[in-house]
């Protein structure tokens, strides 16, 4: 039992010191992305914006088409003549 306690203390103290040093330093600064990655992300963003503008344009065209259709209220139904 004595030797187990000594072994835990001998191994535990350096491990705890390493953890505390790491926490005292604070979080590591995030790595800056490379210019290649930045350019790729910009191209992806432009493609997304283009697709959004296309979808909104097609959506507005479909809405204008729908509004030109006669509604049921304005539809003229043939009436039966007895």
C-alpha positions as CSV (number, residue, x, y, z in Angstrom):
1,X,0.0,0.0,0.0
2,X,2.8,2.4,0.9
3,X,4.6,1.8,-2.4
4,X,1.4,2.3,-4.4
5,X,0.9,5.7,-2.7
6,X,4.5,6.8,-3.4
7,X,4.1,5.7,-7.1
8,X,0.9,7.6,-7.5
9,X,2.4,10.8,-5.9
10,X,5.6,10.5,-7.9
11,X,3.7,10.2,-11.2
12,X,0.8,12.4,-10.3
13,X,2.7,15.5,-9.3
14,X,4.4,16.1,-12.7
15,X,1.2,15.4,-14.6
16,X,-0.7,17.9,-12.5
17,X,2.0,20.5,-13.0
18,X,1.9,20.0,-16.7
19,X,-1.9,20.5,-16.8
20,X,-1.7,23.6,-14.6
21,X,1.0,25.2,-16.8
22,X,-1.2,24.5,-19.9
23,X,-4.2,26.1,-18.2
24,X,-2.2,29.1,-17.0
25,X,-1.0,29.9,-20.5
26,X,-4.5,30.0,-21.8
27,X,-5.9,28.7,-25.1
28,X,-3.7,28.5,-28.0
29,X,-4.1,31.1,-30.7
30,X,-6.2,29.8,-33.7
31,X,-4.1,29.0,-36.8
32,X,-4.8,31.4,-39.6
33,X,-6.1,29.7,-42.8
34,X,-3.8,29.6,-45.8
35,X,-4.5,32.0,-48.7
36,X,-5.5,29.0,-50.8
37,X,-8.2,28.1,-48.3
38,X,-9.4,31.7,-48.0
39,X,-9.7,31.9,-51.8
40,X,-11.7,28.7,-51.9
41,X,-14.1,29.8,-49.2
42,X,-14.7,33.1,-51.1
43,X,-15.5,31.1,-54.3
44,X,-17.9,28.9,-52.3
45,X,-19.6,32.0,-50.8
46,X,-20.0,33.6,-54.3
47,X,-21.5,30.4,-55.6
48,X,-24.0,30.3,-52.7
49,X,-25.0,33.9,-53.3
50,X,-25.5,33.3,-57.0
51,X,-27.7,30.3,-56.3
52,X,-29.7,32.3,-53.8
53,X,-30.3,35.1,-56.2
54,X,-31.3,32.6,-58.9
55,X,-33.8,30.9,-56.6
56,X,-35.2,34.2,-55.4
57,X,-35.6,35.3,-59.0
58,X,-37.3,32.1,-60.1
59,X,-39.5,32.3,-57.0
60,X,-40.6,35.8,-57.8
61,X,-41.3,34.8,-61.4
62,X,-43.5,31.9,-60.2
63,X,-45.3,34.2,-57.8
64,X,-46.0,36.6,-60.7
65,X,-47.3,33.8,-62.9
66,X,-49.5,32.6,-60.1
67,X,-51.0,36.0,-59.6
68,X,-51.9,36.2,-63.3
69,X,-53.9,33.0,-63.1
70,X,-57.6,33.5,-62.6
71,X,-58.7,32.8,-59.1
72,X,-61.7,30.7,-58.4
73,X,-63.6,33.7,-57.3
74,X,-63.2,35.3,-60.7
75,X,-63.7,32.2,-62.7
76,X,-66.7,31.9,-64.9
77,X,-68.4,28.6,-64.7
78,X,-70.9,27.5,-67.3
79,X,-74.4,27.4,-66.0
80,X,-77.0,24.8,-66.8
81,X,-79.9,25.9,-68.9
82,X,-83.0,23.9,-68.0
